C-alpha cells in the first residue's frame, strides 16, 4: 500500500471513529474524548490534546472536522436539549456505506494496535453516558 499524508490520516481517523456510532456521535465533547482515548495507544496519534474542564480536547482536530463537514463527508445536526448551554451537534457519516473502507485503511496503518481502539469504542464510548465519560476522562493522568 502507498503512503498517505498526515492530513489524510487525520481525516480518515475522524471518519473511522464516527463510523462506529450507528446514530452518530452525540456532541463534540464526546467526539474529542473518543478520539483521544481511542488513539492513546497508537503509534501514530493523529491529534494533540490538552485537558480542559470537561476532559481532553484537541484544537488541532477542529479544522479537520470542519473540512469534513464542508466536503460533505460528515453531517452535523443540532442536538435537541433542554438546557441551551448544553447544545451541541450530532456528527454522523453522510455515506455510511463507506465506513468499511475507512476502517480498512486505518487498520492497515495501525494493524498491531487497532484492537485497542475498537475495544475502547465498544466497551466505553458506545456505553458510557456523558457524565461517565467525563468522569473517565478526569481519571486519565
Helices and strands as residue ranges (DSSP letters): H 6-18, E 25-26, H 28-39, E 50-52, E 55-57, H 59-70, E 74-78, G 84-86, E 89-93, G 96-98, H 99-109, H 114-120, I 121-125, H 130-139
